[in-house]
Structure formats: structure tokens, C-alpha cells
Amino acid sequence: MTVDIFTEFRSEDITDAMLDDAARLFSEQYGIWGVHPPNRKSGKPGTRIRMSASQLRSQCLPEGARCSYVSATVDGTLAGHAFACRWDYKNMQVCWVTQLVVHRDHRQRRLATRIIEKVRKTEDEIFGIISAHPAACMAMSKACADTSFPHFRHPSAPEQVAIMTASPIAHIREAELRGKLFVPADVHTGLHSGVDSNFFVDHEEPFAALAWLEWERLWPLGALPDGHEYLLVFTCRSSRLERAKFLLEPRLKMPSFT
């Protein structure tokens, strides 16, 4: 019988050794570089995408931001992790998963979903993730949404822009939003909601999961052009938070996203 342990750390409690382990897991398990156009800088096609501990700290744990790290160990070995960041938008708390990685030997057993369940807090009301992996978006929805995938309460396109612009994480704040939700001319690409991140990851593995989702008509984010990642943003209030705010502020109204 395996023993799974999920542990959460605030940014100030994350040690260099933890980041070394997280960077190693990412570099060995995240993905492989795909082919990129000559005018775009990217890694060598066919080689693993790598990240150092210092890059991880600068990209996922910027100074002064409210960030956290959740590790998942299976029988004492690191099997997955997530980094997350929180910020405020219109009196609501945003929870954004900035990195999610699961070892290939532990996939398809809800480990990613359980990691994000550990990340989630009662006070979180807006959730977001940018990822080239459909499975990461699915895990986010299963862990945080109050409706089944793909039926979410989505903020409008202008609201999503405002939410992301308020982020302390540079690659979220400065993301180039793409897809027909944001750029009507992108309708020909088949992408509904995403970002042009210049991230040319090989799509063979993640698209194996996507094929099934599209067949079942369970995928709302569309096709994914090379160099892009999916963008998923949705709102959800926990029943505990709703009850508490009703008792404290009976006339409180949710801001409109329409």
C-alpha cells in the first residue's frame, strides 16, 4: 500500500533544497521541446525542458508576493508539486497555479487534482492557470470548480485581462492573450482562450488526453497552436465563504462579470 503525503509551505518557508528538488522534478518530467520557427528562440527540439532552482524562485516566488508550494510524496519520494500565487482583485482573492508537475509514474491517479485541492483555500474566489497540458486544466477544474467541466462561470474577457494585470507574477501580468475570446481574428486558429507564450513544447503527450476530451465534447478551450498555452480562468465561492459573508455583510453583492 502506497503512502501519499501532501505538504504546503509558504514562500518564506521554502528552502533552497526544496527548490532544488522541485527544479529536478520539472526538468525530468515536465515535457520536451518541440520544433520552433527560425525567428523564435527556444530549446533544441527533442530535448527535455529544464529549469534551475534560481529560475523557479524568480518566476514563481517573486519577492513580496503571497506564494506557496505544495509537494506530494509517494512512499517518501517527491512525485508531484504545485506552485501558486494569490492576489486581490475587486475585494476577491485570486488563486493562480503557476506550475504543476506530476511524475509520469504517478499520472492518471488524481495526484494533480489532490495537489491543487491542498493548494485551494476557503477564501479563494477566482482561479486561474496557464498551461500547455490539458490535464493540468482538468485538474484545476476538478479541484476548484463548483460545476462540471467545461461549464464554468467565466469572467468576461476584459475582466480576465484586469485580473491578470493585477498579478505580481510577471509572465501572468504581461501575458499576450490570444484566442477568439480575446482576439476575434484568431477564430481561424481554433483556439478559444490562451496566451502566446513562445513556449514550443512538444504536443504529442498532452494531446493524447485532449483527443478524448474533444471526442466527448468536454473541452472548451479549443485547439492549441504551436508556441501557445491554454488559459483557464473561472470564479467559484465555497459554501463556507458564502455563509460567512452573508452573516457579516447581508447586503454584499457579487461584482458582475457580464
Phi, psi and omega per residue, in radians:
M1 nan 2.238 -3.135
T2 -1.418 2.666 3.113
V3 -2.040 2.012 3.135
D4 -1.783 2.267 3.123
I5 -2.211 2.214 3.126
F6 -1.959 2.171 -3.070
T7 -2.251 2.351 -3.134
E8 -1.911 2.464 3.125
F9 -2.294 2.390 2.989
R10 -1.312 2.785 -3.046
S11 -0.980 -0.666 -3.108
E12 -1.239 -0.242 -3.130
D13 -1.772 0.007 -3.112
I14 -1.453 2.096 -3.077
T15 -1.551 2.892 3.079
D16 -1.084 -0.628 3.133
A17 -1.118 -0.692 3.084
M18 -1.079 -0.746 -3.133
L19 -1.184 -0.619 3.067
D20 -1.055 -0.785 3.134
D21 -1.139 -0.726 -3.139
A22 -1.144 -0.727 3.126
A23 -1.134 -0.655 3.111
R24 -1.146 -0.765 3.120
L25 -1.073 -0.790 3.116
F26 -1.041 -0.850 -3.045
S27 -1.145 -0.516 -3.104
E28 -1.599 -0.363 -2.946
Q29 -2.191 -0.307 -2.952
Y30 -1.183 -0.953 -3.070
G31 3.100 -3.085 -3.084
I32 -2.154 2.494 3.101
W33 -1.161 2.385 3.054
G34 -1.703 -3.087 3.117
V35 -1.276 2.426 3.141
H36 -2.220 2.695 3.120
P37 -1.098 2.684 -3.127
P38 -1.029 -0.498 -3.082
N39 -1.550 0.093 3.131
R40 -2.032 2.393 3.082
K41 -1.506 2.323 -3.139
S42 -2.829 3.097 3.119
G43 -1.304 2.962 -3.135
K44 -1.226 2.178 -3.137
P45 -0.938 2.354 3.112
G46 1.614 -0.195 3.111
T47 -1.682 2.762 -3.102
R48 -1.268 2.516 3.059
I49 -1.338 2.209 -3.052
R50 -2.112 2.733 3.103
M51 -2.587 2.372 3.112
S52 -1.535 2.892 3.107
A53 -1.085 -0.662 3.139
S54 -1.182 -0.672 3.071
Q55 -1.124 -0.697 3.127
L56 -1.080 -0.774 3.139
R57 -1.128 -0.781 -3.079
S58 -1.220 -0.597 -3.083
Q59 -1.505 -0.597 -3.047
C60 -1.911 -0.242 -3.089
L61 -2.324 1.002 -3.123
P62 -1.114 2.590 -3.110
E63 -0.989 2.296 3.064
G64 1.493 -0.121 -3.123
A65 -1.532 2.711 3.112
R66 -1.549 1.562 -3.070
C67 -2.069 2.819 3.129
S68 -2.594 2.883 -3.126
Y69 -2.382 2.255 3.074
V70 -2.048 2.168 3.087
S71 -1.852 2.583 3.062
A72 -2.152 2.065 3.091
T73 -1.910 2.481 3.082
V74 -2.108 2.010 -3.074
D75 0.919 0.708 3.042
G76 1.506 -0.030 -3.121
T77 -1.956 2.371 3.129
L78 -1.080 2.097 -3.086
A79 -2.002 -0.244 -3.135
G80 -3.066 2.844 3.087
H81 -2.775 2.879 3.015
A82 -2.494 2.467 2.937
F83 -1.893 2.494 -3.126
A84 -2.449 2.727 3.101
C85 -2.377 2.537 3.121
R86 -2.167 2.535 3.008
W87 -2.669 2.974 -3.074
D88 -1.779 2.500 3.060
Y89 -2.531 2.050 3.136
K90 0.850 0.880 3.111
N91 1.127 0.286 3.048
M92 -2.055 2.627 -3.141
Q93 -1.685 2.212 3.102
V94 -1.636 2.351 3.019
C95 -2.083 2.009 -3.066
W96 -2.105 2.139 3.076
V97 -1.441 1.991 -3.045
T98 -1.599 -0.347 3.032
Q99 -2.748 2.376 3.108
L100 -2.410 2.133 -3.125
V101 -2.380 2.377 3.040
V102 -2.293 2.334 3.100
H103 -1.031 2.433 -3.062
R104 -1.021 -0.484 -3.134
D105 -1.286 -0.180 -3.071
H106 -2.130 0.300 3.117
R107 -1.435 2.832 3.136
Q108 1.093 0.570 3.012
R109 -2.401 0.490 3.045
R110 1.179 0.293 -3.127
L111 -1.144 -0.746 3.136
A112 -1.076 -0.757 3.126
T113 -1.091 -0.742 -3.129
R114 -1.185 -0.575 3.067
I115 -1.098 -0.817 -3.119
I116 -1.210 -0.555 3.039
E117 -1.050 -0.599 3.074
K118 -1.244 -0.593 3.114
V119 -1.172 -0.741 -2.997
R120 -1.085 2.481 3.086
K121 -2.151 2.734 3.141
T122 -0.998 -0.606 -3.050
E123 -1.350 -0.205 -3.117
D124 -1.246 2.347 -3.099
E125 -2.224 -0.408 3.087
I126 -2.155 2.336 -3.082
F127 -2.177 2.528 -3.137
G128 -2.655 2.705 3.057
I129 -2.733 2.508 2.979
I130 -2.032 2.140 -3.089
S131 -2.772 2.578 3.032
A132 -1.504 -0.079 -3.084
H133 -1.789 1.989 3.075
P134 -0.974 -0.585 -3.131
A135 -1.106 -0.572 3.108
A136 -1.178 -0.712 3.096
C137 -1.144 -0.685 3.104
M138 -1.105 -0.758 3.139
A139 -1.096 -0.699 3.111
M140 -1.069 -0.765 -3.098
S141 -1.192 -0.717 -3.132
K142 -1.146 -0.619 -3.082
A143 -1.403 -0.495 -2.937
C144 -2.137 -0.414 -3.038
A145 -1.429 2.667 3.079
D146 -1.777 0.102 3.054
T147 -2.300 2.755 -3.070
S148 -1.291 2.584 3.088
F149 -1.116 2.314 0.146
P150 -1.839 0.453 -3.027
H151 -1.620 1.631 -3.080
F152 -1.988 2.884 2.917
R153 -1.634 1.727 -3.077
H154 -1.611 2.344 2.903
P155 -1.088 2.699 3.072
S156 -1.139 2.883 3.138
A157 -0.989 -0.832 3.104
P158 -1.062 -0.644 3.117
E159 -1.159 -0.695 3.118
Q160 -1.099 -0.707 3.088
V161 -1.052 -0.794 -3.121
A162 -1.139 -0.709 3.114
I163 -1.059 -0.801 -3.088
M164 -1.263 -0.606 3.119
T165 -1.111 -0.455 -3.136
A166 -1.429 -0.064 -3.059
S167 -1.269 2.494 3.029
P168 -1.404 -0.110 3.136
I169 -1.581 2.112 -2.993
A170 -1.032 -0.795 -3.043
H171 -1.252 -0.292 3.014
I172 -1.476 -0.834 -3.102
R173 -1.075 -0.617 -3.044
E174 -1.813 0.213 -3.076
A175 -1.067 2.440 3.073
E176 -1.583 1.734 -3.034
L177 -1.246 2.358 -3.122
R178 -2.354 3.037 -3.101
G179 1.772 2.778 -3.027
K180 -1.142 -0.326 3.069
L181 -1.125 -0.604 -3.079
F182 -1.872 -0.603 -3.087
V183 -2.249 1.704 -3.085
P184 -0.910 -0.547 -3.130
A185 -1.181 -0.252 3.139
D186 -1.380 0.057 -3.094
V187 -1.000 -0.519 -3.104
H188 -1.241 -0.330 -3.125
T189 -1.396 -0.359 -3.084
G190 1.494 -0.084 3.133
L191 -1.474 2.276 3.111
H192 -1.609 -0.813 -3.100
S193 -2.554 2.079 -3.119
G194 -2.941 -3.010 3.095
V195 -2.357 2.563 3.011
D196 -1.563 1.652 -3.036
S197 -1.742 0.008 -3.097
N198 1.028 0.567 -3.069
F199 -1.903 1.675 -3.011
F200 -1.612 1.179 3.085
V201 -1.378 2.538 3.073
D202 -1.161 2.308 -3.005
H203 -1.651 -0.018 -3.010
E204 -1.034 -0.870 -3.093
E205 -1.202 -0.926 -3.128
P206 -1.102 -0.520 -3.092
F207 -1.346 -0.235 3.042
A208 -1.123 -0.691 3.086
A209 -1.247 -0.642 -3.101
L210 -1.119 -0.623 -3.118
A211 -1.025 -0.723 3.139
W212 -1.199 -0.733 -3.136
L213 -1.085 -0.727 3.132
E214 -1.169 -0.668 3.119
W215 -1.072 -0.688 -3.141
E216 -1.480 0.040 -3.110
R217 0.981 0.752 -3.119
L218 -1.956 0.234 -3.039
W219 -2.071 1.951 -3.055
P220 -1.645 -0.112 -2.978
L221 -1.656 -0.114 3.032
G222 1.496 -2.917 3.111
A223 -1.351 2.881 -3.113
L224 -2.172 1.872 3.081
P225 -1.152 2.729 3.087
D226 -1.019 2.485 3.113
G227 1.427 0.057 -3.107
H228 -1.996 2.882 3.013
E229 -2.326 2.709 3.087
Y230 -1.294 2.622 3.046
L231 -2.146 2.124 3.099
L232 -2.146 2.096 3.093
V233 -2.319 2.282 3.109
F234 -2.650 2.868 -3.133
T235 -1.964 2.590 3.103
C236 -2.887 2.263 3.061
R237 -1.941 2.337 3.099
S238 -1.238 2.673 3.140
S239 -1.098 -0.577 3.109
R240 -1.126 -0.745 -3.141
L241 -1.174 -0.707 3.114
E242 -1.043 -0.790 -3.122
R243 -1.134 -0.746 -3.118
A244 -1.111 -0.758 -3.116
K245 -1.247 -0.537 3.089
F246 -1.151 -0.698 -3.123
L247 -1.233 -0.658 -3.088
L248 -1.442 -0.647 -3.080
E249 -2.365 1.419 -3.048
P250 -0.993 -0.433 -3.075
R251 -1.758 0.149 -3.127
L252 -1.083 2.353 3.112
K253 -2.132 2.489 3.074
M254 -1.224 2.380 3.036
P255 -1.054 2.537 -3.123
S256 -1.408 2.379 3.067
F257 -1.854 0.218 -3.098
T258 -1.830 nan nan
